[in-house]
Amino acid sequence: MRSEKREVYVSDDGKVFDTVEACQAHERQTAANAKRIEGLKVYKVISSFDSTEGRGYHRHTYIITDASFAVVLEYCLDRFGKPLAAWYGDGFYEQWIINQSDWTAETAIKRAKEPHSGVGSTRGEADVVFLSGKDIEHPELPSPVYPWPKRRPRPCWGEGMSGRAEAPVTYWHGGPRGLREILPPIKTGKRSIAAELDPAACLRSKVYVTTEYGAAVLYASVIDKGTVYRVEPVGEVEHDPDCRQLGLSYQCDAARVICEVRPKGKHLRLARKALAT
């Protein structure tokens, strides 16, 4: 038996390193990371206007970014659509409203977890978007969504063929946190929730997306720390042959993450309960 003494270096945040160079590099990176977080701007967007009852806007989105306002505005136009919509007669109303906030990024993340007013399908919803070209180390900041997809997926047969302009389809995917793209299990080697729930019908070579946020929450509820992503399908978008409800579920080669819309804990619990019955 022998004993050895060795010199280690401990950074200000408690991490241990074998060399002083590695320790100093970590502290420089930590300081740069903190400075970048401090410099992030926050924009508050309200949308989902209740045009029937006139009860205001029911969805809150907090955009945390280091990009210019022009980039933020382009993102909002791509995600929320035109800011104005026709109202009775010659009138109009604002479909979404954006304002810059004096909140810090930490405050926006905290406020997103608090209860929000609203009615209907968007009651109490708030999501956080990190609009940036570079990732940042933060335990609760979502993955960056810049640049985001601007092209809509090609419609399936029978969609968009009515001779009039069709509303863009929104696709959702339930999965683990921290994803920037959705790849099929055959490429990632990860578990397939869809195949576990229906092994006879679901393909490990495909990614499954849905047009219903609630359906994506069901899949997210099966995963530890699951979440929901708004996505853009990549490749051919085909109807899920196992889904009896037309227009609900689709399969594709992969999907790009547009943003994360994290479901509330109570919604995940309700989804787990529904799957168990």
PAZAPA-4460 file (N, C-alpha, C; in steps of 0.05 Angstrom, whole numbers, plus 32768, in hexadecimal, padded with zeros to 4 digits):
% residues 277
    n_x    n_y    n_z   ca_x   ca_y   ca_z    c_x    c_y    c_z   seq   type   mol
   8011   7FE8   8000   8000   8000   8000   8012   8019   8000     1      M     A
   8009   802D   7FF2   8018   8046   7FF2   8004   805D   7FF2     2      R     A
   800D   8073   7FFB   7FFD   808C   7FFB   800A   80A0   7FE9     3      S     A
   7FF9   80B0   7FDC   8003   80C4   7FCA   7FF6   80DF   7FD0     4      E     A
   8004   80F3   7FCD   7FFA   810E   7FCF   7FFA   811B   7FB4     5      K     A
   7FE5   8127   7FAD   7FE5   8135   7F93   7FD7   8150   7F97     6      R     A
   7FDF   8162   7F86   7FD4   817D   7F88   7FBD   8180   7F74     7      E     A
   7FA7   818A   7F7E   7F90   818F   7F6D   7F89   81AC   7F6F     8      V     A
   7F78   81B5   7F5B   7F70   81D1   7F5A   7F52   81D2   7F5A     9      Y     A
   7F47   81E2   7F6B   7F2A   81E4   7F6F   7F21   81FF   7F65    10      V     A
   7F0E   81FF   7F52   7F03   8218   7F48   7EF0   8224   7F5C    11      S     A
   7EE8   823D   7F56   7ED6   824B   7F68   7EBB   823E   7F6B    12      D     A
   7EB3   822E   7F57   7E99   8220   7F59   7E9C   8204   7F64    13      D     A
   7EB4   81FD   7F6E   7EB7   81E3   7F7C   7EC1   81CC   7F6B    14      G     A
   7EC6   81D0   7F51   7ECF   81BA   7F40   7EED   81B6   7F44    15      K     A
   7EF6   819D   7F42   7F12   8196   7F47   7F20   8190   7F2D    16      V     A
   7F39   819A   7F2A   7F49   8196   7F12   7F65   818D   7F19    17      F     A
   7F71   817E   7F07   7F8C   8175   7F0C   7FA2   8189   7F06    18      D     A
   7F9B   819C   7EF4   7FAF   81B1   7EEC   7FA3   81CC   7EF0    19      T     A
   7FB6   81DF   7EF5   7FAD   81FB   7EF9   7FA2   8206   7EE0    20      V     A
   7FAD   81FD   7EC9   7FA3   8207   7EAF   7F86   8200   7EAA    21      E     A
   7F7F   81E7   7EB0   7F64   81DE   7EAD   7F51   81ED   7EBF    22      A     A
   7F5A   81F1   7ED8   7F49   8200   7EEB   7F44   821D   7EE2    23      C     A
   7F59   822A   7ED9   7F57   8246   7ED0   7F46   8248   7EB7    24      Q     A
   7F49   8234   7EA5   7F38   8234   7E8D   7F1A   8231   7E94    25      A     A
   7F14   8220   7EA7   7EF9   821C   7EB0   7EEE   8236   7EBD    26      H     A
   7EFE   8243   7ECD   7EF4   825C   7EDA   7EF0   8272   7EC5    27      E     A
   7F01   8273   7EB1   7EFD   8287   7E9C   7EE3   8281   7E8C    28      R     A
   7EDE   8268   7E87   7EC6   8260   7E78   7EAD   8266   7E89    29      Q     A
   7EAF   8261   7EA3   7E98   8266   7EB5   7E92   8284   7EB7    30      T     A
   7EA7   8294   7EB8   7EA3   82B1   7EB9   7E97   82BB   7E9F    31      A     A
   7EA1   82B1   7E88   7E96   82B9   7E6F   7E79   82B1   7E6C    32      A     A
   7E72   8299   7E76   7E57   828F   7E75   7E44   82A0   7E86    33      N     A
   7E4E   82A8   7E9E   7E3D   82B9   7EB0   7E39   82D4   7EA3    34      A     A
   7E4E   82DF   7E96   7E4B   82F9   7E8A   7E38   82F8   7E72    35      K     A
   7E38   82E2   7E64   7E26   82DF   7E4D   7E09   82DD   7E57    36      R     A
   7E05   82CE   7E6C   7DEA   82CB   7E77   7DE0   82E6   7E81    37      I     A
   7DF1   82F6   7E8D   7DE9   8310   7E97   7DE1   8323   7E81    38      E     A
   7DED   831F   7E69   7DE8   8331   7E52   7DD0   8328   7E41    39      G     A
   7DC3   8312   7E48   7DAC   8309   7E38   7D94   831C   7E3B    40      L     A
   7D86   8320   7E25   7D6D   8330   7E25   7D55   831E   7E27    41      K     A
   7D3F   832A   7E31   7D26   831A   7E33   7D10   832A   7E25    42      V     A
   7D01   831C   7E14   7CE9   8327   7E08   7CD1   8316   7E10    43      Y     A
   7CBB   8324   7E16   7CA2   8317   7E1E   7C8F   8318   7E07    44      K     A
   7C84   8301   7DFF   7C70   8300   7DE9   7C57   82F4   7DF4    45      V     A
   7C40   8301   7DEF   7C26   82F6   7DF6   7C18   82F0   7DDB    46      I     A
   7C0B   82D9   7DDB   7BFE   82D0   7DC2   7BE5   82C0   7DC9    47      S     A
   7BD9   82B3   7DB5   7BC1   82A4   7DB8   7BAA   82B5   7DC3    48      S     A
   7BA3   82C9   7DB2   7B8D   82DC   7DBA   7B72   82CF   7DB9    49      F     A
   7B62   82D4   7DCD   7B47   82C9   7DCF   7B34   82DC   7DC0    50      D     A
   7B32   82D7   7DA5   7B22   82E8   7D95   7B04   82E4   7D98    51      S     A
   7AFC   82CE   7DA5   7ADF   82C8   7DA9   7AD4   82D7   7DC1    52      T     A
   7AE1   82D5   7DD7   7AD7   82E1   7DF0   7AE6   82FB   7DF7    53      E     A
   7AFC   8301   7DE9   7B0A   8319   7DEF   7B17   831A   7E0A    54      G     A
   7B21   8302   7E14   7B2D   8301   7E2E   7B4B   8303   7E2E    55      R     A
   7B56   830F   7E19   7B73   8314   7E19   7B83   82FE   7E0D    56      G     A
   7B9D   82FD   7E14   7BB0   82EA   7E08   7BB7   82D5   7E1D    57      Y     A
   7BB8   82BC   7E15   7BBA   82A6   7E28   7BD5   8298   7E28    58      H     A
   7BE7   829E   7E14   7C01   8290   7E14   7C17   82A5   7E18    59      R     A
   7C2A   829D   7E29   7C41   82AE   7E2F   7C5A   82A0   7E25    60      H     A
   7C6B   82AF   7E17   7C85   82A4   7E0E   7C9B   82B8   7E16    61      T     A
   7CAF   82AE   7E23   7CC6   82BE   7E2B   7CDE   82B7   7E1A    62      Y     A
   7CE7   82CA   7E0A   7CFD   82C6   7DF8   7D17   82D1   7E05    63      I     A
   7D29   82C0   7E0B   7D43   82C7   7E16   7D57   82C6   7DFF    64      I     A
   7D66   82DC   7DFB   7D77   82DD   7DE3   7D8F   82F0   7DE6    65      T     A
   7DA2   82EB   7DD5   7DB8   82FE   7DD1   7DB9   8308   7DB5    66      D     A
   7DA3   8302   7DA6   7DA1   830B   7D8A   7D94   8327   7D88    67      A     A
   7D95   8332   7D71   7D89   834D   7D6C   7D6B   834B   7D6C    68      S     A
   7D5D   8362   7D6E   7D40   8361   7D6E   7D36   8358   7D53    69      F     A
   7D45   835D   7D3D   7D3C   8354   7D23   7D3A   8336   7D22    70      A     A
   7D4D   8328   7D2E   7D4C   830B   7D2F   7D34   8302   7D40    71      V     A
   7D30   830F   7D57   7D19   8308   7D68   7CFF   830C   7D59    72      V     A
   7CFD   8322   7D4A   7CE4   8327   7D3B   7CE0   8313   7D26    73      L     A
   7CF5   830A   7D17   7CF3   82F6   7D03   7CE9   82DB   7D0F    74      E     A
   7CF4   82D5   7D27   7CEC   82BD   7D35   7CCE   82BE   7D3B    75      Y     A
   7CC5   82D4   7D46   7CA8   82D7   7D4D   7C96   82D5   7D35    76      C     A
   7C9E   82E1   7D1F   7C8E   82E0   7D06   7C8D   82C3   7CFC    77      L     A
   7CA3   82B4   7CFF   7CA3   8299   7CF6   7C93   8287   7D08    78      D     A
   7C93   828C   7D22   7C85   827B   7D35   7C68   8283   7D39    79      R     A
   7C62   829D   7D3C   7C47   82A5   7D42   7C37   82AF   7D2A    80      F     A
   7C44   82B3   7D14   7C36   82BC   7CFC   7C34   82DB   7CFB    81      G     A
   7C22   82E4   7CEA   7C1E   8300   7CE6   7C14   830D   7D01    82      K     A
   7C1E   8325   7D07   7C16   8332   7D20   7BF9   833C   7D21    83      P     A
   7BED   8341   7D09   7BD2   834B   7D08   7BBF   8337   7CFB    84      L     A
   7BA7   8336   7D04   7B92   8325   7CF8   7B78   8334   7CF6    85      A     A
   7B68   832C   7CE3   7B4F   833B   7CDE   7B3C   8338   7CF5    86      A     A
   7B2D   834D   7CFB   7B1A   834F   7D10   7AFF   8355   7D03    87      W     A
   7AEA   8359   7D12   7AD0   835F   7D07   7AD1   8377   7CF5    88      Y     A
   7AC4   8375   7CDD   7AC3   838B   7CCB   7ADF   8391   7CC0    89      G     A
   7AE7   83AA   7CC2   7B02   83B2   7CB8   7B16   83B3   7CCF    90      D     A
   7B10   83A8   7CE6   7B22   83A9   7CFC   7B37   8393   7CFC    91      G     A
   7B49   8394   7D0F   7B5E   8380   7D12   7B65   837D   7D2F    92      F     A
   7B73   8368   7D35   7B7E   8365   7D50   7B9A   835A   7D4E    93      Y     A
   7BAA   835E   7D63   7BC5   8354   7D64   7BC6   8337   7D6D    94      E     A
   7BD1   8326   7D5C   7BD2   8309   7D63   7BE7   8304   7D78    95      Q     A
   7BFC   8314   7D78   7C11   8311   7D8D   7C1E   832C   7D91    96      W     A
   7C28   8330   7DA9   7C34   8349   7DB1   7C4F   8343   7DBE    97      I     A
   7C63   8352   7DB7   7C7E   834E   7DC2   7C88   8368   7DD0    98      I     A
   7C94   8364   7DE7   7CA0   837A   7DF5   7CBB   8371   7E02    99      N     A
   7CCE   8383   7E02   7CE7   837C   7E0F   7CE4   8381   7E2D   100      Q     A
   7CEE   836E   7E3D   7CEC   836F   7E5A   7D06   8376   7E67   101      S     A
   7D05   8381   7E7F   7D1E   8386   7E8E   7D25   836E   7E9F   102      D     A
   7D17   8358   7E9C   7D1D   8340   7EAB   7D39   8335   7EA3   103      W     A
   7D46   8327   7EB5   7D5D   8317   7EAF   7D54   82FC   7EA5   104      T     A
   7D67   82ED   7E99   7D60   82D2   7E90   7D56   82C1   7EA7   105      A     A
   7D62   82C4   7EBE   7D5A   82B4   7ED6   7D3E   82BA   7EDE   106      E     A
   7D36   82D4   7EDC   7D1B   82DC   7EE4   7D07   82D1   7ED0   107      T     A
   7D0D   82D1   7EB6   7CFB   82C6   7EA2   7CF6   82A9   7EA6   108      A     A
   7D0B   829A   7EAC   7D08   827D   7EB1   7CF7   8278   7EC9   109      I     A
   7CFB   8288   7EDE   7CEB   8285   7EF7   7CCE   828C   7EF2   110      K     A
   7CC9   82A3   7EE4   7CAE   82AB   7EDF   7C9E   8298   7ECD   111      R     A
   7CAC   828A   7EBB   7C9F   8277   7EAA   7C93   8260   7EB9   112      A     A
   7C9D   825A   7ED1   7C93   8244   7EE1   7C7B   824C   7EF2   113      K     A
   7C76   8266   7EF4   7C60   8270   7F04   7C46   826E   7EF5   114      E     A
   7C2F   826E   7F03   7C15   826C   7EF6   7C10   8284   7EE4   115      P     A
   7C03   827F   7ECD   7BFC   8294   7EBA   7BDE   8293   7EB5   116      H     A
   7BD3   82AA   7EB0   7BB6   82AB   7EAA   7BB0   82A0   7E8F   117      S     A
   7B97   8299   7E8A   7B8F   8290   7E6F   7B78   827D   7E71   118      G     A
   7B6D   8277   7E5A   7B56   8264   7E59   7B5B   8251   7E41   119      V     A
   7B4B   823C   7E41   7B4C   822A   7E2A   7B66   8219   7E29   120      G     A
   7B6E   8212   7E10   7B84   81FF   7E0C   7B9F   820B   7E14   121      S     A
   7BA1   8225   7E16   7BBB   8231   7E1D   7BBA   823D   7E39   122      T     A
   7BA8   8234   7E49   7BA6   823F   7E64   7BC0   823A   7E74   123      R     A
   7BCB   8250   7E7E   7BE2   824E   7E90   7BFC   8246   7E83   124      G     A
   7BFE   8246   7E68   7C16   823D   7E5B   7C2A   8254   7E59   125      E     A
   7C43   824D   7E5D   7C5A   8260   7E58   7C71   824F   7E50   126      A     A
   7C80   8258   7E3C   7C97   8249   7E33   7CAF   825C   7E30   127      D     A
   7CC7   8252   7E33   7CE0   8261   7E32   7CEE   8258   7E18   128      V     A
   7CF7   826C   7E09   7D06   8267   7DF0   7D22   8274   7DF3   129      V     A
   7D37   8265   7DED   7D52   8270   7DED   7D5A   8274   7DD0   130      F     A
   7D59   828D   7DC7   7D5E   8294   7DAB   7D7B   829D   7DA9   131      L     A
   7D8D   828B   7DA0   7DA9   8291   7D9F   7DB7   827E   7D8C   132      S     A
   7DCE   8287   7D81   7DDE   8276   7D70   7DF2   8265   7D7E   133      G     A
   7DF3   8267   7D99   7E07   8259   7DA8   7DFB   824F   7DC2   134      K     A
   7E01   8236   7DC9   7DF6   822A   7DE2   7E04   8238   7DFA   135      D     A
   7DF7   8234   7E11   7E02   8240   7E29   7DFC   822D   7E40   136      I     A
   7E0F   822C   7E53   7E0C   8219   7E69   7DF9   8226   7E7E   137      E     A
   7DE2   821A   7E81   7DCF   8223   7E95   7DBB   820B   7E9A   138      H     A
   7DB6   8204   7EB3   7DA6   81EC   7EB8   7D89   81EE   7EAE   139      P     A
   7D7E   8206   7EAB   7D61   8208   7EA4   7D5D   8217   7E8A   140      E     A
   7D72   8220   7E7D   7D6E   822E   7E63   7D6B   8219   7E4D   141      L     A
   7D56   821B   7E3D   7D53   8207   7E27   7D68   8209   7E12   142      P     A
   7D69   81F5   7E01   7D7D   81F5   7DEB   7D77   820D   7DD8   143      S     A
   7D8B   8218   7DCC   7D86   822F   7DB9   7D77   8226   7DA1   144      P     A
   7D67   8238   7D95   7D57   8232   7D7E   7D5D   8245   7D67   145      V     A
   7D76   824E   7D65   7D7D   8260   7D4F   7D95   8254   7D40   146      Y     A
   7D95   8252   7D26   7D7F   825B   7D15   7D68   8247   7D15   147      P     A
   7D50   8250   7D13   7D39   823F   7D14   7D2F   8239   7CF8   148      W     A
   7D20   8223   7CF4   7D16   821D   7CD9   7D01   8231   7CD0   149      P     A
   7D03   823A   7CB8   7CEF   824D   7CAD   7CDD   8240   7C98   150      K     A
   7CE5   8229   7C8E   7CD5   821B   7C7A   7CC2   8208   7C87   151      R     A
   7CA9   8209   7C7E   7C95   81F6   7C87   7C99   81DB   7C7B   152      R     A
   7C92   81C5   7C89   7C94   81AB   7C7E   7C81   81A7   7C66   153      P     A
   7C89   8196   7C54   7C78   8190   7C3D   7C5E   8183   7C46   154      R     A
   7C47   818C   7C3D   7C2E   8180   7C47   7C2A   8163   7C3D   155      P     A
   7C1B   8154   7C4D   7C14   8139   7C45   7BFE   813A   7C2F   156      C     A
   7BFA   8124   7C22   7BE5   8123   7C0D   7BCA   812A   7C19   157      W     A
   7BBD   813D   7C0C   7BA2   8146   7C15   7BA3   815F   7C26   158      G     A
   7BBB   8167   7C30   7BBD   817E   7C40   7BC5   8196   7C2E   159      E     A
   7BB9   81AD   7C32   7BC0   81C5   7C23   7BB7   81C3   7C06   160      G     A
   7BA4   81B3   7BFF   7B9B   81B0   7BE3   7B7F   81BA   7BDF   161      M     A
   7B76   81CA   7BF1   7B5A   81D3   7BEF   7B56   81EC   7BDD   162      S     A
   7B6D   81F7   7BD3   7B6B   820E   7BC2   7B6C   8228   7BD1   163      G     A
   7B6E   8227   7BEC   7B71   823F   7BFC   7B89   823C   7C0F   164      R     A
   7B92   8252   7C1A   7BA9   8251   7C2B   7BA2   8242   7C45   165      A     A
   7BB4   822F   7C4C   7BB0   821F   7C64   7BC1   8229   7C7B   166      E     A
   7BB7   8227   7C93   7BC7   822E   7CAA   7BDF   821B   7CAD   167      A     A
   7BF7   8225   7CB4   7C0E   8213   7CB7   7C09   81FF   7CCD   168      P     A
   7C13   81E7   7CC9   7C10   81D2   7CDD   7C26   81D4   7CF1   169      V     A
   7C1E   81D1   7D0B   7C32   81D1   7D21   7C36   81B4   7D29   170      T     A
   7C4F   81AC   7D2A   7C56   8191   7D32   7C64   8191   7D4E   171      Y     A
   7C5E   817C   7D5E   7C69   8179   7D79   7C76   815E   7D7C   172      W     A
   7C89   815C   7D8E   7C96   8143   7D94   7C9D   8142   7DB2   173      H     A
   7C95   812D   7DBF   7C9C   8129   7DDB   7CB5   8118   7DDF   174      G     A
   7CC8   8122   7DEE   7CE1   8114   7DF1   7CF1   811E   7E09   175      G     A
   7D0B   8116   7E0C   7D1B   811F   7E22   7D24   813C   7E1E   176      P     A
   7D2C   8149   7E33   7D35   8165   7E32   7D51   8167   7E24   177      R     A
   7D57   817F   7E1A   7D71   8184   7E0F   7D76   817D   7DF2   178      G     A
   7D61   8177   7DE3   7D64   816F   7DC7   7D65   8187   7DB5   179      L     A
   7D76   8186   7DA1   7D76   819B   7D8C   7D6A   8191   7D72   180      R     A
   7D6A   8176   7D6F   7D5E   816A   7D58   7D53   814F   7D61   181      E     A
   7D3F   8145   7D53   7D32   812C   7D5A   7D3A   8118   7D44   182      I     A
   7D49   8103   7D4D   7D53   80EE   7D3B   7D45   80D4   7D42   183      L     A
   7D42   80C2   7D2F   7D36   80A8   7D35   7D47   8097   7D47   184      P     A
   7D3B   8085   7D57   7D4A   8074   7D6A   7D5F   8063   7D5C   185      P     A
   7D5B   805C   7D43   7D6E   804B   7D35   7D89   8059   7D31   186      I     A
   7D88   8074   7D31   7DA1   8084   7D2E   7DAD   808B   7D4A   187      K     A
   7D9C   8091   7D5D   7DA5   809A   7D77   7DAC   8083   7D8A   188      T     A
   7D9F   806C   7D85   7DA3   8056   7D98   7D93   8058   7DB1   189      G     A
   7D83   806D   7DB3   7D73   8072   7DCB   7D59   8062   7DCA   190      K     A
   7D4B   8062   7DE1   7D31   8054   7DE2   7D1D   8062   7DD1   191      R     A
   7D0A   8053   7DC7   7CF4   805E   7DB7   7CDA   805D   7DC7   192      S     A
   7CD1   8074   7DD0   7CB8   8074   7DE0   7CA1   806A   7DCF   193      I     A
   7CA0   8073   7DB5   7C8A   806B   7DA4   7C8A   804C   7DA0   194      A     A
   7CA1   8040   7D9D   7CA3   8024   7D99   7C9C   8014   7DB2   195      A     A
   7CA3   8020   7DC9   7C9C   8013   7DE3   7C7E   8013   7DE7   196      E     A
   7C71   8029   7DE0   7C54   802A   7DE3   7C45   801A   7DCF   197      L     A
   7C51   8017   7DB7   7C44   8007   7DA1   7C59   7FFA   7D91   198      D     A
   7C66   7FE4   7D9B   7C7D   7FD8   7D8D   7C76   7FCC   7D72   199      P     A
   7C5D   7FC5   7D6E   7C56   7FB8   7D54   7C54   7FCB   7D3D   200      A     A
   7C4E   7FE5   7D43   7C48   7FF8   7D2E   7C5D   800D   7D29   201      A     A
   7C6D   8014   7D3E   7C80   802A   7D3C   7C9B   8021   7D32   202      C     A
   7CA7   8031   7D20   7CC1   802B   7D14   7CD7   803A   7D22   203      L     A
   7CED   802C   7D28   7D04   8039   7D35   7D13   804A   7D21   204      R     A
   7D0D   8048   7D08   7D1A   8059   7CF4   7D0B   8073   7CEE   205      S     A
   7CF6   8078   7CFD   7CE6   8090   7CF9   7CE3   80A0   7D12   206      K     A
   7CDE   80BA   7D0E   7CD8   80CC   7D24   7CBA   80D2   7D22   207      V     A
   7CAC   80D2   7D39   7C8F   80D6   7D39   7C89   80F2   7D45   208      Y     A
   7C78   8101   7D36   7C70   811B   7D3F   7C52   811D   7D3F   209      V     A
   7C47   812F   7D4D   7C2A   8132   7D50   7C22   814F   7D4C   210      T     A
   7C09   8153   7D44   7BFF   816E   7D41   7BF1   8178   7D5B   211      T     A
   7BEF   8166   7D6F   7BE2   816D   7D88   7BF7   816E   7D9F   212      E     A
   7BF9   8186   7DAC   7C0B   8189   7DC2   7C06   8174   7DD8   213      Y     A
   7BED   816F   7DDE   7BE6   815D   7DF3   7BF0   8140   7DED   214      G     A
   7BF0   8138   7DD4   7BFA   811E   7DCD   7C18   811C   7DD2   215      A     A
   7C26   8132   7DCC   7C43   8132   7DD2   7C48   8131   7DF0   216      A     A
   7C37   813D   7E00   7C3A   813C   7E1D   7C38   811F   7E27   217      V     A
   7C27   810F   7E1A   7C24   80F3   7E22   7C3F   80E4   7E1F   218      L     A
   7C4C   80E9   7E09   7C66   80DC   7E05   7C7B   80E7   7E18   219      Y     A
   7C7B   8101   7E1C   7C8E   810D   7E2F   7C8B   8103   7E4B   220      A     A
   7C72   80FC   7E52   7C6D   80F3   7E6E   7C79   80D7   7E74   221      S     A
   7C80   80C8   7E5F   7C8C   80AE   7E63   7CA9   80B0   7E6A   222      V     A
   7CB6   80C7   7E63   7CD2   80CB   7E67   7CD8   80DA   7E81   223      I     A
   7CED   80D3   7E8E   7CF6   80E2   7EA5   7D00   80FE   7E9C   224      D     A
   7CF5   8113   7EA6   7CFA   812E   7E9E   7CF5   8132   7E80   225      K     A
   7CDD   8128   7E78   7CD5   812B   7E5C   7CCB   8147   7E56   226      G     A
   7CCB   814E   7E3D   7CC2   8169   7E35   7CB6   8167   7E19   227      T     A
   7CAB   817D   7E0F   7C9F   817E   7DF5   7CAD   8193   7DE3   228      V     A
   7CB1   818C   7DCA   7CBE   819E   7DB7   7CAB   81A4   7DA1   229      Y     A
   7CAB   81BD   7D98   7C9F   81C4   7D7E   7CB4   81BF   7D69   230      R     A
   7CAD   81AF   7D55   7CC1   81A6   7D42   7CB9   81AB   7D25   231      V     A
   7CCC   81A9   7D13   7CC7   81A9   7CF6   7CD1   818E   7CEB   232      E     A
   7CBF   817E   7CE0   7CC8   8164   7CD5   7CDC   8167   7CBE   233      P     A
   7CEE   8154   7CBC   7D03   8153   7CA7   7CFC   813B   7C96   234      V     A
   7CFD   813F   7C7C   7CF7   812A   7C69   7CD9   8126   7C64   235      G     A
   7CD2   8110   7C59   7CB6   810A   7C52   7CA5   8108   7C6C   236      E     A
   7C8F   8117   7C6C   7C7C   8115   7C83   7C65   8103   7C7B   237      V     A
   7C63   80ED   7C89   7C4F   80D9   7C83   7C3C   80D5   7C9A   238      E     A
   7C23   80CF   7C93   7C10   80C9   7CA8   7C19   80B0   7CB7   239      H     A
   7C15   80B0   7CD1   7C1C   8099   7CE2   7C06   8084   7CDC   240      D     A
   7C0D   806D   7CCF   7BF9   805A   7CC7   7BEB   804D   7CDF   241      P     A
   7BF7   804E   7CF7   7BEB   8042   7D0E   7BD7   8054   7D1C   242      D     A
   7BD7   806E   7D15   7BC5   8081   7D22   7BAA   8082   7D14   243      C     A
   7B95   807E   7D23   7B7A   807D   7D17   7B6F   8099   7D13   244      R     A
   7B7A   80AD   7D21   7B70   80C8   7D1E   7B80   80D7   7D09   245      Q     A
   7B74   80DC   7CF2   7B82   80E9   7CDC   7B8B   8105   7CE3   246      L     A
   7BA5   810A   7CDD   7BB0   8125   7CE3   7BBC   8128   7CFE   247      G     A
   7BBC   8113   7D0F   7BC7   8115   7D2A   7BE4   810E   7D2C   248      L     A
   7BEC   80F8   7D1F   7C07   80EE   7D22   7C14   80E9   7D07   249      S     A
   7C2E   80F0   7D05   7C3D   80ED   7CED   7C58   80E0   7CF3   250      Y     A
   7C64   80D4   7CDE   7C7F   80CA   7CE1   7C91   80D7   7CCB   251      Q     A
   7CAA   80DB   7CD3   7CBD   80E9   7CC1   7CD9   80DF   7CC7   252      C     A
   7CED   80E7   7CB7   7D09   80DE   7CBA   7D16   80EA   7CD3   253      D     A
   7D10   8103   7CD9   7D1C   8111   7CF0   7D0C   812B   7CF4   254      A     A
   7D13   813B   7D07   7D05   8154   7D0C   7D18   8168   7D18   255      A     A
   7D15   8181   7D10   7D25   8197   7D1C   7D15   81A3   7D33   256      R     A
   7D23   81AA   7D48   7D17   81B6   7D5F   7D14   81D5   7D5A   257      V     A
   7CFB   81DF   7D5C   7CF7   81FB   7D5A   7CF8   8208   7D75   258      I     A
   7CEB   81FC   7D89   7CEC   8207   7DA4   7CE2   81F1   7DB7   259      C     A
   7CE7   81F4   7DD0   7CDE   81E2   7DE5   7CC6   81EF   7DF3   260      E     A
   7CB1   81E1   7DF7   7C99   81EA   7E06   7C95   81D6   7E1C   261      V     A
   7CA2   81DC   7E32   7CA3   81C8   7E48   7C88   81C6   7E56   262      R     A
   7C7C   81AE   7E58   7C62   81AB   7E65   7C64   81AE   7E83   263      P     A
   7C4F   81B6   7E8F   7C4E   81B9   7EAC   7C4E   819D   7EB9   264      K     A
   7C57   819C   7ED2   7C58   8182   7EE0   7C3D   8175   7EE3   265      G     A
   7C28   8185   7EE8   7C0E   8179   7EEC   7C03   816D   7ED2   266      K     A
   7C0B   8179   7EBB   7C02   816E   7EA2   7C10   8153   7E9C   267      H     A
   7C2A   8151   7EA4   7C38   8138   7EA1   7C2C   8122   7EB3   268      L     A
   7C25   812A   7ECB   7C19   8117   7EDE   7BFE   810D   7ED3   269      R     A
   7BEE   811F   7EC8   7BD4   8117   7EBC   7BD8   8104   7EA5   270      L     A
   7BED   8109   7E95   7BF3   80F8   7E7E   7BFB   80DC   7E87   271      A     A
   7C0C   80DB   7E9B   7C14   80C0   7EA6   7BFC   80B1   7EB0   272      R     A
   7BEA   80BF   7EBD   7BD2   80B2   7EC8   7BC0   80A8   7EB1   273      K     A
   7BBE   80B8   7E9B   7BAE   80AF   7E85   7BBA   8096   7E77   274      A     A
   7BD5   8095   7E75   7BE1   807D   7E69   7BDE   8064   7E7B   275      L     A
   7BDD   8069   7E95   7BDB   8052   7EA7   7BBF   8046   7EA8   276      A     A
   7BAB   8055   7E9F   7B8F   804B   7EA0   7B88   803C   7E87   277      T     A
***
